[in-house]
Amino acid sequence: MQKYIAKEKKDTRSGFGEGILELGRKNPNVVTLCADLIGSLKLDAFIAEFPERFIQCGIAEANMISVAAGLTIGNKIPFASSFANFATGRVYDQIRQSVAYSNKNVKICASHAGLTLGEDGATHQIMEDIGLMKMLPNMIVINPCDFNQTKAATIAIGEYIGPVYLRFGRPSVPIFTSPDQIFEIGKAIVFEEGKDVTIFATGHMVWKALEAKEILEEKGISAEIINIHTIKPLDEQAVLKSVLKTRCVVTAEEHFRNGGLGDSIAQFLALNLPVNIEMVAVNDKFGESGTPDQLMDKFGLNTSAIVSAAQKVIARKNA
């Protein structure tokens, strides 16, 4: 397996910005919409090159989603963008009725998700968005791990026909995946092989899982690291193949425990291969104001938490 090394850091929202620009050059039907957050969503370059293919909806997210749904009738491929809190929670009714139920080819692109939004505090730090979106029939849910994967995912969802929720963030995080990768919706990636425990991670937590593997190796524990970039549809075959080998699981995500990646994997395994599971996630608490690193540490979303969870679940397996 490839050894992953971070050479630099960059925010995943910039991966979206570069991806949408490249996609726009390839496909004239791609249009973007934004709820008064052009700079935050990194849409400046797209707008400069394709001003006629951009709609500024203002602080009216419900209207933005409705407009996006309407654009699909004319064979346009709308990318509706805002902060994750506003792109899902504020407009759930419009997404449910006009996009998911109608199976419209709308891409909901959400930045500033999770605790790493930082100082903006609990009102903006949505950690239930994955749950909201994955429960909707027809909706694909994607949470890439770094700049390169976010760019590749943006391009890939433009070629997929149907509703998609794409989640990314504001902070600079390590870049460790290939710049020329091909993103396959619904296909998990085994980053590192192991035999003692499987660690399924998504988004910003994938790098922390890779860090945890190094520490676990020093303790004599062999961890398999799998990047679940597509939470729905879950790559059930990849999950089953790994867990048949390791027989215990850790999940890691920047999301509430309820409704997130851990929920999806636990539900699948309960029906197919019951094993011991530990979940590294926020447990039923709203966030608060602070730096991203401070918050991730306070709420237990860090490398040491993954290491502890792995040790705990292995102990239960061996009990």
C-alpha positions in Angstrom: 0.0 0.0 0.0 1.0 3.6 -0.7 2.6 5.6 2.1 0.7 8.9 2.4 2.8 12.0 3.1 1.5 15.5 3.4 3.7 18.0 1.5 1.5 21.1 2.2 -1.8 22.3 3.6 -4.7 23.8 1.8 -8.5 24.2 2.5 -10.8 21.8 0.9 -13.1 24.6 -0.3 -10.4 25.7 -2.6 -10.5 22.3 -4.1 -14.1 22.9 -4.9 -13.2 26.2 -6.5 -10.6 24.7 -8.8 -12.8 21.7 -9.5 -15.9 23.8 -10.5 -13.7 26.0 -12.8 -12.3 23.0 -14.6 -15.7 21.4 -14.9 -17.1 24.7 -16.2 -14.5 24.6 -19.0 -15.5 21.1 -19.9 -19.2 21.4 -19.8 -21.1 24.6 -20.9 -24.2 23.4 -19.1 -22.6 23.8 -15.7 -23.9 26.8 -13.8 -23.2 28.0 -10.3 -25.5 29.7 -7.7 -24.5 31.2 -4.4 -26.1 32.7 -1.4 -24.0 35.8 -1.0 -20.8 33.9 -0.2 -18.7 34.0 -3.4 -15.4 34.5 -1.7 -16.0 31.9 1.0 -17.0 29.3 -1.6 -14.0 30.2 -3.9 -16.2 30.9 -6.9 -14.3 34.1 -8.0 -12.4 32.4 -10.8 -15.5 30.6 -12.2 -17.5 33.9 -12.2 -14.6 35.8 -13.9 -14.5 33.3 -16.7 -18.2 32.5 -17.0 -20.1 35.5 -15.6 -23.2 34.5 -17.6 -23.3 31.1 -15.9 -23.5 32.5 -12.4 -26.6 33.5 -10.3 -26.2 35.5 -7.2 -29.2 34.5 -5.1 -28.4 36.6 -2.0 -29.2 35.5 1.5 -32.2 33.5 0.2 -31.1 29.9 0.3 -34.6 28.4 -0.1 -35.0 30.4 -3.3 -31.5 29.3 -4.5 -32.5 25.6 -4.2 -35.8 26.2 -6.0 -34.0 28.1 -8.8 -31.4 25.3 -9.1 -34.2 22.7 -9.4 -35.8 24.8 -12.1 -32.6 25.1 -14.1 -32.4 21.3 -14.4 -35.5 21.4 -16.6 -33.5 23.2 -19.2 -30.7 20.6 -19.0 -28.5 22.9 -16.9 -26.3 21.3 -14.2 -26.6 23.7 -11.2 -24.1 23.8 -8.4 -25.9 25.5 -5.5 -23.4 26.7 -2.8 -23.5 28.1 0.7 -22.3 27.3 4.2 -23.3 23.8 5.2 -25.6 25.0 8.0 -27.6 27.2 5.5 -27.3 24.8 2.6 -29.0 22.0 4.5 -30.8 22.9 7.7 -32.2 26.2 6.5 -33.6 24.7 3.3 -34.4 21.1 4.1 -38.0 21.4 2.9 -36.9 22.7 -0.5 -34.2 20.0 -0.8 -36.6 17.3 0.1 -39.5 18.3 -2.1 -37.9 20.1 -5.1 -34.6 18.1 -5.4 -34.6 14.7 -3.7 -38.3 13.8 -4.2 -38.2 15.1 -7.8 -34.8 13.5 -8.4 -33.4 16.7 -9.9 -29.8 16.9 -11.1 -28.9 19.5 -8.5 -25.5 19.6 -6.7 -25.6 21.0 -3.2 -22.1 22.2 -2.4 -21.6 23.0 1.3 -18.5 24.6 2.9 -17.7 25.5 6.5 -19.0 22.2 7.9 -18.3 20.8 11.3 -16.3 22.1 14.3 -13.4 23.3 12.2 -15.5 26.3 11.2 -14.1 27.5 14.5 -14.7 30.9 16.0 -18.2 31.3 14.3 -19.5 29.1 17.1 -22.4 26.6 17.5 -24.9 28.4 15.4 -22.8 27.9 12.3 -21.0 24.6 13.1 -23.5 22.1 11.7 -22.7 18.5 12.6 -26.0 16.9 11.6 -25.9 17.8 7.8 -24.7 14.3 6.7 -27.5 12.7 8.6 -30.1 15.1 7.1 -28.9 14.5 3.6 -28.2 10.7 3.7 -31.8 10.0 4.9 -33.2 11.5 1.7 -34.0 9.0 -1.0 -32.0 9.6 -4.3 -29.4 11.8 -2.5 -25.7 11.0 -2.9 -23.5 12.2 0.1 -19.8 12.9 -0.4 -17.3 14.1 2.2 -13.7 14.2 0.6 -10.6 14.3 2.7 -8.3 16.9 1.2 -7.9 19.6 -1.5 -7.0 17.2 -4.3 -9.9 14.8 -3.5 -12.4 17.6 -3.2 -11.4 18.9 -6.7 -11.7 15.4 -8.1 -15.0 14.9 -6.4 -16.4 18.2 -7.8 -15.6 17.1 -11.3 -17.0 13.7 -10.8 -20.4 14.8 -9.4 -20.8 17.1 -12.5 -20.7 13.9 -14.6 -23.2 12.1 -12.4 -26.9 12.5 -13.1 -28.9 13.0 -9.9 -28.9 14.9 -6.6 -25.6 15.2 -4.7 -24.6 16.7 -1.4 -20.9 17.6 -1.4 -19.4 18.6 2.0 -16.1 20.5 2.5 -14.5 22.9 4.9 -12.7 26.1 5.7 -9.4 25.3 7.5 -6.1 24.4 5.8 -5.6 20.7 6.1 -2.8 18.3 4.8 -2.8 17.4 1.1 -1.9 13.8 0.8 -3.8 12.3 -2.1 -2.8 12.3 -5.7 -3.5 15.5 -7.8 -4.4 13.3 -10.8 -6.7 10.9 -9.0 -9.9 9.6 -10.6 -12.8 10.0 -8.1 -15.2 7.1 -8.1 -18.5 7.8 -6.4 -19.4 5.0 -3.9 -16.0 3.4 -3.9 -14.0 3.4 -0.6 -10.2 3.6 -0.7 -7.9 1.4 1.3 -5.2 3.8 2.3 -3.2 1.4 4.5 -3.7 -2.3 5.1 -3.8 -3.9 8.5 -5.1 -7.0 10.4 -6.0 -6.0 13.9 -8.6 -3.2 13.6 -10.3 -1.4 10.7 -10.5 2.4 11.0 -13.1 3.9 8.7 -12.6 7.7 8.4 -14.1 10.5 6.4 -13.3 14.1 5.6 -10.8 15.9 7.8 -10.5 12.9 10.1 -8.8 10.7 7.4 -5.4 12.3 7.9 -5.8 11.9 11.7 -6.5 8.2 11.1 -3.3 7.9 9.1 -1.4 9.6 12.0 -3.1 7.2 14.4 -1.9 4.2 12.4 1.7 5.2 12.9 1.2 5.5 16.7 -0.6 2.2 16.8 2.2 0.5 14.9 4.6 1.5 17.6 2.3 -0.2 20.1 2.2 -3.4 18.0 -1.2 -2.9 16.6 -1.8 -3.2 12.8 -4.6 -0.9 11.7 -6.3 -0.9 8.3 -7.2 2.7 7.2 -10.1 3.1 4.8 -11.2 6.5 3.4 -15.0 6.5 3.1 -15.4 9.6 1.0 -18.8 8.6 -0.2 -21.1 8.0 2.8 -24.1 7.3 0.7 -24.1 4.9 -1.1 -21.8 3.2 1.4 -19.3 0.8 -0.2 -20.7 -2.2 1.6 -18.4 -4.7 -0.1 -15.3 -2.8 1.0 -16.6 -2.6 4.6 -17.4 -6.3 4.7 -14.1 -7.4 3.2 -12.0 -5.4 5.7 -14.1 -6.3 8.8 -14.1 -10.0 7.9 -10.3 -9.8 8.4 -10.0 -7.5 11.5 -13.3 -8.3 13.3 -13.4 -4.9 15.0 -14.0 -1.3 13.9 -13.4 2.4 14.7 -15.2 5.1 12.8 -13.9 8.7 12.7 -15.8 11.7 11.5 -16.3 15.5 12.1 -20.0 15.1 12.7 -22.5 14.0 15.3 -22.4 10.3 16.3 -26.1 10.2 15.5 -26.7 10.1 11.8 -23.1 10.1 10.6 -20.7 7.6 9.0 -20.5 5.5 12.2 -24.3 5.1 12.2 -24.2 3.9 8.6 -21.5 1.3 9.2 -22.9 0.1 12.5 -26.3 -0.4 10.9 -24.8 -2.3 8.0 -22.7 -4.5 10.2 -25.5 -5.2 12.7 -27.4 -6.8 9.8 -24.5 -8.6 8.2 -21.5 -9.1 10.5 -22.0 -7.9 14.1 -18.6 -6.9 15.6 -17.3 -4.5 18.3 -17.4 -0.8 17.2 -16.1 2.4 18.7 -17.1 5.8 17.2 -14.9 8.9 17.2 -17.5 11.7 16.7 -19.3 14.4 18.6 -21.7 12.9 21.1 -24.9 14.9 21.2 -23.5 18.3 22.0 -23.5 21.6 20.1 -20.1 23.1 19.3 -18.8 26.4 20.7 -16.4 29.2 19.7 -12.7 28.5 19.5 -9.9 27.7 17.0 -10.4 24.6 14.9 -7.6 22.8 16.7 -8.9 23.7 20.2 -12.4 22.5 19.3 -11.2 19.2 17.7 -9.2 18.5 20.9 -12.0 19.5 23.3 -14.6 17.4 21.5 -12.3 14.4 21.1 -11.8 14.5 17.3 -8.1 14.0 17.1 -5.4 11.5 16.6 -5.1 10.4 20.2 -8.9 9.8 20.4 -8.6 7.4 17.4 -5.7 5.6 19.0 -7.6 5.2 22.3 -10.7 4.0 20.4 -8.7 1.4 18.6 -7.1 0.1 21.8 -10.5 -0.1 23.5 -12.2 -1.9 20.7 -9.4 -4.4 20.3 -9.5 -5.1 24.1 -13.3 -5.8 23.8 -12.6 -8.1 20.8 -10.0 -10.1 22.8 -12.0 -10.2 26.1 
